[in-house]
Amino acid sequence: MEYKVLIELYLPEIEDTYEAYIPINKTVGEIMDLLMGLIRNQHSELPNDVRPKLYNRHNYRRYYSKEIIRKTDIRNGTELVAILRTPTATTDDI
């Protein structure tokens, strides 16, 4: 598994945690699309238009969708948090 890292992804909205091996040569946006597709299969109540924001659980760094995983500080054992917000969310919704 030289080109993959094991991460732990926590979703506070559904109070669930997932572990996944993710490829380091993909962007954060591609990885989140794949992970959200898998999570929607288990939680049908999640809307399809959710655009998650990804954060490091310990240093609160935000990862942007165009960043390549290998160029971030995401390594084996990194704990991430995905905050699910719909595209129409406003600051009043936060």
DSSP file (Angstrom, degrees, kcal/mol; ACC not computed):
  #  RESIDUE AA STRUCTURE BP1 BP2  ACC     N-H-->O    O-->H-N    N-H-->O    O-->H-N    TCO  KAPPA ALPHA  PHI   PSI    X-CA   Y-CA   Z-CA
    1    1 A M    >         0   0    0      0, 0.0     3,-1.2     0, 0.0     0, 0.0   0.000 360.0 360.0 360.0  47.6    0.0    0.0    0.0
    2    2 A E  T 3   +     0   0    0      1,-0.2     0, 0.0     3,-0.0     0, 0.0   0.801 360.0  42.5 -65.4 -31.7    2.8    2.3   -0.9
    3    3 A Y  T 3  S+     0   0    0     20,-0.0    21,-2.2     2,-0.0    22,-0.4   0.117 107.4  69.2-107.0  21.0    0.6    4.8   -2.7
    4    4 A K  E <   -A   23   0A   0     -3,-1.2     2,-0.4    19,-0.3    72,-0.1  -0.962  60.9-153.6-135.0 153.2   -2.3    4.9   -0.2
    5    5 A V  E     -A   22   0A   0     17,-2.3    17,-2.8    -2,-0.3     2,-0.6  -0.958  19.8-123.9-125.9 148.1   -2.7    6.2    3.3
    6    6 A L  E     +A   21   0A   0     -2,-0.4    71,-3.1    15,-0.2    72,-0.6  -0.803  36.3 177.8 -91.9 122.1   -5.1    5.0    6.0
    7    7 A I  E     -Ab  20  78A   0     13,-2.9    13,-2.1    -2,-0.6     2,-0.5  -0.832  26.7-137.1-120.4 160.7   -7.3    7.8    7.3
    8    8 A E  E     -Ab  19  79A   0     70,-2.4    72,-3.5    -2,-0.3     2,-0.5  -0.986  20.8-161.7-116.0 123.5  -10.1    8.0    9.9
    9    9 A L  E     -Ab  18  80A   0      9,-3.6     9,-2.9    -2,-0.5     2,-0.5  -0.924   2.7-165.4-112.3 121.7  -13.0   10.2    8.8
   10   10 A Y  E     -Ab  17  81A   0     70,-2.7    72,-2.4    -2,-0.5     7,-0.2  -0.902   5.0-166.1-107.9 132.2  -15.5   11.5   11.3
   11   11 A L  E >>> -A   16   0A   0      5,-2.8     5,-1.5    -2,-0.5     4,-0.8  -0.911   0.6-170.9-116.5 100.8  -18.9   12.9   10.3
   12   12 A P  T 345S+     0   0    0      0, 0.0     3,-0.2     0, 0.0    -1,-0.1   0.812  80.2  64.7 -63.9 -30.6  -20.4   14.8   13.2
   13   13 A E  T 345S+     0   0    0     69,-0.4    70,-0.1     1,-0.2    -2,-0.0   0.840 118.8  24.7 -63.4 -32.7  -23.8   15.3   11.5
   14   14 A I  T <45S-     0   0    0     -3,-0.8    -1,-0.2     2,-0.2     3,-0.1   0.352 104.6-127.5-110.9   3.4  -24.5   11.5   11.5
   15   15 A E  T  <5 +     0   0    0     -4,-0.8     2,-0.3    -3,-0.2    -2,-0.1   0.924  64.0 129.6  50.7  54.7  -22.2   10.8   14.4
   16   16 A D  E   < -A   11   0A   0     -5,-1.5    -5,-2.8     2,-0.0     2,-0.4  -0.972  45.4-150.9-139.0 151.9  -20.3    8.1   12.6
   17   17 A T  E     -A   10   0A   0     -2,-0.3     2,-0.3    -7,-0.2    -7,-0.2  -0.965  11.5-170.5-125.1 140.4  -16.6    7.3   11.9
   18   18 A Y  E     -A    9   0A   0     -9,-2.9    -9,-3.6    -2,-0.4     2,-0.4  -0.959  12.4-149.3-128.6 146.5  -15.1    5.5    8.9
   19   19 A E  E     +A    8   0A   0     -2,-0.3     2,-0.3   -11,-0.2   -11,-0.2  -0.946  27.7 166.2-111.2 139.2  -11.6    4.2    8.1
   20   20 A A  E     -A    7   0A   0    -13,-2.1   -13,-2.9    -2,-0.4     2,-0.6  -0.998  37.7-128.7-152.2 146.3  -10.5    4.2    4.5
   21   21 A Y  E     -A    6   0A   0     -2,-0.3   -15,-0.2   -15,-0.2    -2,-0.0  -0.863  34.6-169.2 -89.8 126.7   -7.3    3.8    2.4
   22   22 A I  E     -A    5   0A   0    -17,-2.8   -17,-2.3    -2,-0.6     2,-0.2  -0.939  23.6-113.0-121.0 143.2   -7.1    6.7    0.1
   23   23 A P  E >   -A    4   0A   0      0, 0.0     3,-0.8     0, 0.0   -19,-0.3  -0.493  16.0-145.0 -73.0 140.4   -4.8    7.2   -2.9
   24   24 A I  T 3  S+     0   0    0    -21,-2.2    46,-2.1     1,-0.2    47,-0.2   0.589  92.6  64.7 -82.6 -10.0   -2.2    9.9   -2.5
   25   25 A N  T 3  S+     0   0    0    -22,-0.4     2,-0.2    44,-0.2    -1,-0.2   0.309  88.5  84.3 -97.1  10.8   -2.2   10.9   -6.2
   26   26 A K  S <  S-     0   0    0     -3,-0.8    43,-2.5     1,-0.1    44,-0.2  -0.668  81.9-106.8-105.1 163.1   -5.9   12.1   -6.2
   27   27 A T  B  >  -E   68   0B   0     41,-0.2     4,-2.2    -2,-0.2    41,-0.2  -0.477  27.6-113.3 -85.1 161.9   -7.3   15.5   -5.2
   28   28 A V  H  > S+     0   0    0     39,-2.5     4,-2.6    36,-0.4    37,-0.2   0.887 118.1  55.0 -59.6 -40.0   -9.2   16.1   -2.0
   29   29 A G  H  > S+     0   0    0     36,-2.5     4,-2.1    38,-0.2    -1,-0.2   0.906 107.6  47.9 -62.1 -43.1  -12.3   16.8   -4.0
   30   30 A E  H  > S+     0   0    0     35,-0.4     4,-2.1     2,-0.2    -1,-0.2   0.913 113.2  48.5 -63.6 -42.7  -12.1   13.5   -5.9
   31   31 A I  H  X S+     0   0    0     -4,-2.2     4,-2.8     1,-0.2     5,-0.2   0.917 111.1  49.6 -64.6 -43.8  -11.6   11.6   -2.6
   32   32 A M  H  X S+     0   0    0     -4,-2.6     4,-2.8     1,-0.2     5,-0.2   0.877 108.6  53.2 -65.6 -36.8  -14.5   13.3   -0.9
   33   33 A D  H  X S+     0   0    0     -4,-2.1     4,-1.8    -5,-0.2    -1,-0.2   0.936 112.6  44.7 -61.2 -45.4  -16.8   12.5   -3.9
   34   34 A L  H  X S+     0   0    0     -4,-2.1     4,-1.8     2,-0.2    -2,-0.2   0.939 116.0  45.7 -63.5 -48.0  -15.9    8.8   -3.6
   35   35 A L  H  X S+     0   0    0     -4,-2.8     4,-2.4     1,-0.2    -2,-0.2   0.899 112.0  50.8 -64.8 -41.0  -16.2    8.7    0.1
   36   36 A M  H  X S+     0   0    0     -4,-2.8     4,-2.5     1,-0.2    -1,-0.2   0.858 107.1  55.1 -67.3 -33.3  -19.5   10.6    0.1
   37   37 A G  H  X S+     0   0    0     -4,-1.8     4,-1.0    -5,-0.2    -1,-0.2   0.919 111.1  44.5 -62.2 -42.8  -20.9    8.2   -2.5
   38   38 A L  H  X S+     0   0    0     -4,-1.8     4,-0.8     1,-0.2     3,-0.2   0.895 113.8  49.5 -67.4 -40.3  -20.1    5.3   -0.3
   39   39 A I  H >X S+     0   0    0     -4,-2.4     4,-2.0     1,-0.2     3,-0.7   0.873 105.2  57.4 -69.0 -37.1  -21.5    7.0    2.8
   40   40 A R  H 3< S+     0   0    0     -4,-2.5    -1,-0.2     1,-0.2    -2,-0.2   0.813  98.2  62.2 -63.2 -29.2  -24.8    7.9    1.0
   41   41 A N  H 3< S+     0   0    0     -4,-1.0    -1,-0.2    -3,-0.2     3,-0.2   0.844 112.9  35.7 -63.2 -32.4  -25.3    4.2    0.3
   42   42 A Q  H << S+     0   0    0     -4,-0.8     2,-0.5    -3,-0.7    -2,-0.2   0.741 124.8  40.9 -91.0 -26.5  -25.5    3.6    4.1
   43   43 A H    ><  +     0   0    0     -4,-2.0     3,-1.7     1,-0.1    -1,-0.2  -0.786  61.4 175.9-126.4  85.7  -27.2    6.8    5.0
   44   44 A S  T 3  S+     0   0    0     -2,-0.5    -1,-0.1     1,-0.3    -4,-0.1   0.641  72.2  74.7 -68.3 -13.4  -29.9    7.6    2.5
   45   45 A E  T 3  S+     0   0    0      2,-0.1    -1,-0.3     0, 0.0    -5,-0.1   0.635  72.4 100.5 -75.4 -11.3  -31.1   10.6    4.5
   46   46 A L  S <  S-     0   0    0     -3,-1.7    -3,-0.0    -6,-0.2     2,-0.0  -0.583  79.9-120.6 -73.8 130.5  -28.1   12.6    3.3
   47   47 A P    >   -     0   0    0      0, 0.0     3,-0.9     0, 0.0    -1,-0.1  -0.352  11.6-128.2 -69.3 153.9  -29.0   15.0    0.5
   48   48 A N  T 3  S+     0   0    0      1,-0.2    -2,-0.0     3,-0.0    -8,-0.0   0.713 103.3  62.5 -74.6 -20.6  -27.2   14.5   -2.8
   49   49 A D  T 3  S+     0   0    0      2,-0.1    -1,-0.2     0, 0.0     2,-0.2   0.224  72.2 131.5 -92.5  17.0  -26.1   18.2   -3.0
   50   50 A V    <   -     0   0    0     -3,-0.9    36,-0.2    36,-0.2    34,-0.1  -0.500  39.5-164.5 -70.4 132.7  -24.0   18.1    0.1
   51   51 A R        -     0   0    0     34,-2.3    34,-0.4    -2,-0.2     2,-0.1  -0.884  15.6-150.3-118.1  97.2  -20.6   19.7   -0.3
   52   52 A P        -     0   0    0      0, 0.0     2,-0.5     0, 0.0    32,-0.2  -0.346   4.0-143.7 -71.7 146.1  -18.4   18.6    2.6
   53   53 A K  E     -C   83   0A   0     30,-2.5    30,-2.9    -2,-0.1     2,-0.5  -0.926  19.1-142.8-104.3 133.8  -15.6   20.7    4.0
   54   54 A L  E     +CD  82  63A   0      9,-0.7     9,-2.9    -2,-0.5     2,-0.3  -0.852  22.8 174.4-107.8 130.1  -12.7   18.6    5.2
   55   55 A Y  E     -CD  81  62A   0     26,-2.7    26,-2.9    -2,-0.5     2,-0.4  -0.933  36.5-110.5-130.7 152.5  -10.6   19.5    8.2
   56   56 A N  E  >  -C   80   0A   0      5,-2.3     4,-1.2    -2,-0.3    24,-0.2  -0.697  27.6-140.7 -77.2 133.3   -7.8   17.9   10.2
   57   57 A R  T  4 S+     0   0    0     22,-3.1    23,-0.1    -2,-0.4    -1,-0.1   0.726  93.8  36.1 -71.7 -21.5   -9.2   16.8   13.6
   58   58 A H  T  4 S+     0   0    0     21,-0.4    -1,-0.2     3,-0.1    22,-0.1   0.826 129.0  25.2-103.5 -38.4   -6.2   17.9   15.6
   59   59 A N  T  4 S-     0   0    0      2,-0.1    -2,-0.2     0, 0.0    -1,-0.0   0.406  93.8-129.2-110.2   3.7   -4.8   21.0   14.0
   60   60 A Y     <  +     0   0    0     -4,-1.2     2,-0.2     1,-0.2    -3,-0.1   0.650  47.7 161.7  63.0  19.0   -8.0   22.3   12.4
   61   61 A R        -     0   0    0     -6,-0.1    -5,-2.3     1,-0.1     2,-0.4  -0.511  33.9-135.2 -70.1 135.1   -6.4   22.7    9.0
   62   62 A R  E     -D   55   0A   0     -7,-0.2     2,-0.5    -2,-0.2    -7,-0.2  -0.761  11.0-147.4 -92.4 138.7   -8.9   22.9    6.2
   63   63 A Y  E     -D   54   0A   0     -9,-2.9    -9,-0.7    -2,-0.4     2,-0.2  -0.907  12.2-142.8-106.0 130.9   -8.2   21.0    3.0
   64   64 A Y    >   -     0   0    0     -2,-0.5     3,-1.8   -11,-0.1   -36,-0.4  -0.637  21.6-113.8 -96.4 153.2   -9.4   22.4   -0.3
   65   65 A S  T 3  S+     0   0    0      1,-0.3   -36,-2.5    -2,-0.2   -35,-0.4   0.716 111.7  52.5 -62.4 -25.5  -10.8   20.3   -3.1
   66   66 A K  T 3  S+     0   0    0    -38,-0.2    -1,-0.3   -39,-0.1     2,-0.2   0.505  83.4 108.6 -90.5  -3.5   -8.0   21.0   -5.6
   67   67 A E    <   -     0   0    0     -3,-1.8   -39,-2.5     1,-0.1     2,-0.4  -0.527  69.8-128.3 -73.7 138.0   -5.2   20.0   -3.2
   68   68 A I  B >   -E   27   0B   0    -41,-0.2     3,-1.7    -2,-0.2   -41,-0.2  -0.722  16.8-128.0 -85.6 135.8   -3.5   16.7   -4.0
   69   69 A I  G >  S+     0   0    0    -43,-2.5     3,-2.0    -2,-0.4     5,-0.5   0.874 106.2  56.1 -53.7 -44.7   -3.3   14.4   -1.0
   70   70 A R  G 3  S+     0   0    0    -46,-2.1    -1,-0.3     1,-0.3   -45,-0.1   0.719 104.1  55.2 -64.8 -19.3    0.5   13.8   -1.3
   71   71 A K  G <  S+     0   0    0     -3,-1.7    -1,-0.3   -47,-0.2    -2,-0.2   0.342 101.8  71.1 -94.8   5.9    1.1   17.6   -1.1
   72   72 A T  S <  S-     0   0    0     -3,-2.0    -9,-0.0    -4,-0.2    -3,-0.0  -0.438  97.2-102.6-105.5-175.4   -0.9   17.9    2.2
   73   73 A D  S    S+     0   0    0     -2,-0.2     2,-0.6     2,-0.1    -3,-0.1   0.178  76.4 128.2 -94.2  17.3    0.0   16.8    5.7
   74   74 A I        +     0   0    0     -5,-0.5     2,-0.2     4,-0.1    -2,-0.2  -0.652  31.3 153.8 -76.8 119.7   -2.4   13.8    5.4
   75   75 A R    >   -     0   0    0     -2,-0.6     3,-2.1     1,-0.1   -70,-0.1  -0.741  52.8 -49.7-133.7 179.3   -0.5   10.7    6.4
   76   76 A N  T 3  S+     0   0    0      1,-0.3   -69,-0.2    -2,-0.2    -1,-0.1  -0.325 127.0  18.0 -54.8 130.4   -1.3    7.2    7.8
   77   77 A G  T 3  S+     0   0    0    -71,-3.1    -1,-0.3     1,-0.3   -70,-0.2   0.441  84.2 153.7  87.9   0.3   -3.4    7.6   10.8
   78   78 A T  E <   -b    7   0A   0     -3,-2.1   -70,-2.4   -72,-0.6     2,-0.6  -0.423  37.1-141.4 -64.9 133.5   -4.6   11.1   10.1
   79   79 A E  E     -b    8   0A   0    -72,-0.2   -22,-3.1    -2,-0.1   -21,-0.4  -0.876  23.4-173.6 -99.7 122.7   -8.0   11.9   11.7
   80   80 A L  E     -bC   9  56A   0    -72,-3.5   -70,-2.7    -2,-0.6     2,-0.4  -0.818  15.6-149.8-116.8 154.4  -10.2   14.0    9.5
   81   81 A V  E     -bC  10  55A   0    -26,-2.9   -26,-2.7    -2,-0.3     2,-0.6  -0.992   6.1-156.4-123.6 129.5  -13.6   15.7   10.0
   82   82 A A  E     - C   0  54A   0    -72,-2.4     2,-0.6    -2,-0.4   -69,-0.4  -0.932   6.3-158.3-107.0 117.0  -16.1   16.2    7.2
   83   83 A I  E     - C   0  53A   0    -30,-2.9   -30,-2.5    -2,-0.6     2,-0.6  -0.850  13.1-145.8 -95.1 119.3  -18.5   19.0    7.9
   84   84 A L        +     0   0    0     -2,-0.6     2,-0.4   -32,-0.2   -34,-0.1  -0.764  28.2 161.4 -93.7 121.8  -21.6   18.6    5.7
   85   85 A R        -     0   0    0     -2,-0.6   -34,-2.3   -34,-0.4    -2,-0.0  -0.996  36.2-122.8-135.8 141.3  -23.3   21.7    4.5
   86   86 A T    >   -     0   0    0     -2,-0.4     3,-2.0   -36,-0.2   -36,-0.2  -0.501  31.1-112.1 -77.7 155.2  -25.7   22.2    1.6
   87   87 A P  T 3  S+     0   0    0      0, 0.0    -1,-0.1     0, 0.0   -37,-0.1   0.738 116.5  56.1 -61.0 -22.2  -24.7   24.6   -1.1
   88   88 A T  T 3  S+     0   0    0      2,-0.0     2,-0.0     0, 0.0    -2,-0.0   0.384  78.6 125.8 -91.6   4.4  -27.5   27.0   -0.1
   89   89 A A    <   -     0   0    0     -3,-2.0     2,-0.2     2,-0.1    -4,-0.0  -0.355  43.1-161.2 -64.0 141.2  -26.4   27.2    3.5
   90   90 A T    >>  -     0   0    0     -2,-0.0     3,-1.2     1,-0.0     4,-0.5  -0.609  37.7 -95.0-113.0 177.3  -25.9   30.7    4.8
   91   91 A T  G >4 S+     0   0    0      1,-0.3     3,-0.6    -2,-0.2    -2,-0.1   0.753 123.9  63.2 -66.0 -22.1  -24.0   32.1    7.7
   92   92 A D  G 34 S+     0   0    0      1,-0.2    -1,-0.3     2,-0.1    -3,-0.0   0.759  97.8  57.3 -70.6 -24.1  -27.2   32.0    9.7
   93   93 A D  G <4        0   0    0     -3,-1.2    -1,-0.2     1,-0.2    -2,-0.2   0.652 360.0 360.0 -79.3 -15.6  -27.3   28.2    9.3
   94   94 A I    <<        0   0    0     -3,-0.6    -1,-0.2    -4,-0.5    -2,-0.1   0.468 360.0 360.0 -81.0 360.0  -23.9   27.7   10.9
